[in-house]
Amino acid sequence: MKVRQLLIVIAALALCACDKHGTDPVIPDVSSDAVFSFFKEINAVPRPSLHEEKMREYLTSFAQARGLRCQDAGGNIIIYKDATSGMEQVPTVVLQTHMDMVCVAAEGYSIDFLTTGIEQETVGGYIQSKGNKTSLGADNGIGVAIVLAILDSKEVRHGPLECLFTWNEESGMSGAAALEPGILKGKYMLNIDSEEDGYLLVGTAGSVSVNAGWMYTPEVAPTGYAPFQLRVSGLAGGHSGVKINDGGANANKLIADFLAEERIAYRLVSFDGGSVANAITTQATSVVLVPIDEISNFTQDFDNFMAVAKARHQDVDLDMSCEAHNILGTISCIPDDAAACLIEGLSKSPQGVIEWSAVVEGIFELSNNIGIVVTEEDNWYVREMPRGFNMPGLERVASDIAGAFPGAEITMTDRFAPWSPDINGSLITYARDVYDGMHTQPIGLFIVGGGVEASMFSVTYPDMQIICYGPTILDAHTIMERVEISTVENVWKYTLHLLGEMSKLK
Ligand SMILES: [Zn+2]
């Protein structure tokens, strides 16, 4: 490494005059001070998701004060900057970040996030909110600050820039969804909203919500049956786009599989588990009516079934608890056809990883999570969220799930397309080369199961190549949120090289 740098430095003197011929351009070592001062400035601007008006004003006056062209595109702000001299021929680059932040406060700390900004302090190599009283807004304020420092600088070398600041990334990606095709001219997007330095996010899974429902008239509970409550709880759970790879159990699935296999003719009274579709269900409860003369067999079957499940998931779900106990009487139950459709549908639905990625080890290609099961007085409904890194596979899984509930009312909502990794694409190859040119360790590549804005841009701008990277942010969206200062430096320098060496990107 040293030798090569040395070579470049020597060559630099000679190169000043001749970098037009495609040899290694000289990247000026611009200080990152401006990044930190802009971050402080941004944090003084109140910007909770869906309340980005003050941030729009701030960005617009930032642009006007510097004579930069600026437009509002579907509520997003785009600031344009011309190429620095000698860089007019390199491709236009889109620098993309989001304006909003998740605002949370410590218990008992009162603050009006609509009118008051974030106070920050530096503690042990990290920037955090003062006294950890609020979230910090480094997600994504530090990315915004890096872009503003580039727009403000007279030293940073870059080609034509389109700097896109989106709104409401945190709760629905409304800004990304509102961006029309044809607005952006760049074919390369650098999203600076990832939270782990030294890694490139190169793909995300798509997802869809498959919803099934059934209306019924409750039936009077038959005599000769005793009501039993089945409960599974204490599972690890977690984000179904991430933790699904760990192979933990889902409480809805365990109870449904038990009831589907059970040979004793029970009647279903209720089944409830989970409140958000993108979380692996940690607990679920079902009430069933069991023929009185079969109670001990039934509870034995339950214990046997759950003992096998416990053994299967012992590495992940250490605190799994499974109980079946008698409860006080119930007056009604769910008609058999509605109950059968629910239980068979859930037991035929896949849970967890369906297929592993052939591209990245240890992550799913296709997965499903049975997020929500609810039974009410006169209906039941289910929300499942399959995810996939390829659309045909995702669609297949979604229609298989729908097919598992014959006779139920089916809808499919909240569709996010997968952003399929193209690790041989010119932008990723370039980004890896540039990083390797600056570090001893190669940059890591990762894909995530959750959705990011890039997955929306890849639909509206199918020819756009996108990478996501960013400084290390810990505990985002919490009062413990903090950003590692040294990694901000790294990302700043990396961005200067990505922009400055652009003549190499073909
Ligand atoms: Zn973010």
Residues whose N, C-alpha, C, O or C-beta is under 5 A from the ligand:
A	BS01	ZN	D139 N140 D193
